[in-house]
């Protein structure tokens, strides 16, 4: 009649699609985990420079404050 071949959808391999979906999901999970780790690292006591009321952690030890022992 009109001629021409019928249009056939290209063959799609379900295993290939599943592998691609798995890789995309793993990539997204890794990106989110990295962002979480980065945020935790930025909020840590070391990153924020947390200090006690008497000075920084390095200068507020028992010996640095002139105390002979920890309990005195």
C-alpha positions in Angstrom: 0.0 0.0 0.0 1.9 3.1 1.2 5.2 1.2 1.5 7.9 1.6 4.1 8.9 -0.6 7.0 6.8 -0.5 10.2 8.5 1.5 12.9 9.8 -0.8 15.6 11.0 0.5 18.9 14.7 0.0 19.6 15.4 -3.1 21.7 16.0 -2.2 25.3 17.8 -4.5 27.6 16.1 -4.6 31.0 19.3 -5.7 32.7 21.2 -2.8 31.3 18.4 -0.4 32.4 18.6 -1.9 35.9 22.4 -1.6 36.1 22.1 2.1 35.0 19.4 2.7 37.6 21.5 1.0 40.3 24.6 3.1 39.4 22.5 6.3 39.5 21.1 5.4 42.9 24.5 4.6 44.3 25.9 7.9 42.9 23.1 9.9 44.5 23.5 8.1 47.9 27.3 8.7 47.9 26.7 12.4 47.1 24.3 12.7 49.9 26.6 10.9 52.3 29.5 13.1 51.4 27.4 16.2 52.0 26.4 14.9 55.4 30.0 14.1 56.4 31.0 17.6 55.2 28.3 19.3 57.2 29.2 17.3 60.3 32.9 18.1 59.9 32.1 21.8 59.6 30.0 21.7 62.8 32.5 19.8 64.9 34.2 21.3 67.9 37.5 21.5 66.2 36.1 23.3 63.2 34.0 25.8 65.2 36.8 26.6 67.6 34.9 25.6 70.7 36.5 26.9 73.8 35.9 26.7 77.5 35.3 29.8 79.7 38.9 29.9 80.9 40.5 29.7 77.5 41.2 27.3 74.6 41.5 23.6 75.0 45.3 23.7 74.7 45.7 26.3 77.5 43.0 25.1 79.9 44.8 21.9 81.0 45.6 21.3 84.6 49.3 22.0 84.1 48.8 25.1 82.0 46.6 26.6 84.7 49.2 26.0 87.4 47.5 23.2 89.2 49.9 20.4 90.3 47.3 17.6 89.8 44.1 17.2 87.9 41.8 17.1 91.0 43.3 20.1 92.8 
